Amino acid sequence: MIEKKVIVDGKEHTFRSSALLPKLYRARFGRDMVADMRKLAKAYKETQGDEEKMLEAFDLEIFERAAWLMMKHAGEDVGEDPDEWLLSLDGAFSVYEALPSILELWNLNNKTTSVPRKK
């Protein structure tokens, strides 16, 4: 389990990633988190530095779901669904500030420590 502090709406929040996260994501949203995060990371990499292209290239809903679930998994008070959480924000949730931290946290949690066997 890995945690990271991320600024959302001008406030520091805790995001958590663990081996349980993909299962929680599938149960909640009926989607494959690994595939969704791969899609999000690819779009971010292809458009990095150009915020306008970034918004056109990736599915904002994947980002919102991942952010919401990572905060809920960390015990943050984010309501019962991503829409409720987004409505509670005072300002705009900056994708550009939070996305790199979310992707970093995801990648750290999915980094393998096993060594392949020699044949």
N, C-alpha and C positions, 0 to 999 in steps of 0.2 A: 504494500500500500504506500502510495506517495502522495504528499500534499504540497500545495503551492498557494501562496497568497497572490491574489490578482485584484487589481483595481477595477471595480464595476460601479458605474454611476457615481464616481468620486469617492467611493468607500472601499476599504479593503475587505475582501471576502476570501474564504478558504475553498479551494477546489481540491477534490480527492479523486485519484484514479487507483483502481485495484483490479485484480483478476475477476472480481464480481461484476464490474461495470458493464461489460457487454451483455451479460445475462439480464441485468436490470433494464438495460436499454431495450433488448428484445421483448421482455415482458411488458414494458411500459408502452413502447411505440411500435412493436411488431416488425422491427427492422434490424438489419445486421449492422452493428456499430462499427465493426472492423471495416466493412465495405464503405460505410458512410464517412468514416474518418479518413480513409484512404482517398476518397473523392475530394474531401475538403482540403487535405494536405496537398494534393496534386494541383487543385485550383489556386491555392495560396502560393505555391512555388512558381507556377506559371505566370502569376500576375503580381508578384511581390514588388512593392514600390509604386504600384499604380492602383490607388484606392477605387477609382471608378471602374476599371476593368475587373477588379476583384469582386465587387458587388454583382457585376453581370455574370461572372464566371461560376460562382458557387451558390449552392442552395443555402440560403440564410436560415432556413428552418433546421437544417442539420446542426449548424453552429449553435442556435438557440437551445435545441434539445440537449446537445452535449454539455453546454455550459450549465444549464439548469440542473441536469442530472449529476454532474460533478459537484456542484454546490450542495445539492440535496444529500448526496452520498457523504459529504463532509459534515452534515448536520446543520447547514445553514437554513434559515427560515425563508424559503423561496415559494411557499404556497404549494398547492396540490398539482399544478401543471405549469408548463412554460408560459402560457398566455397570462395566467394570473400573476406570475412573477414579473413579466414584462410590463404589465399594467401598473405594477406597484413602483416602478422606477420613476424617479423624479425627472430625469433627463433621458437622453438617448444613450443606449448601451453601445459603446465604441467597439465595433468589431475589430478595428485595426489595432487597438491596444490590447484586447483580451485574446484574440485568436492565436498569436504566437505563443503565449503562455499555455493555452489549452493544448495546442499541438505538441509543445515541448513536454508537458506533463503526460500526455498520451504516449508519446514515443519513449519516454523514460520508463513508464510502466510496462511497455511491451518489449523492451529490450531483453533479449535472451542472455542468460548467463551459462547456458549449457554448452558443452564442448562436443562437437560431433565425433562419433566413433570412427576410427580408421578402419578401412576395409582390408 
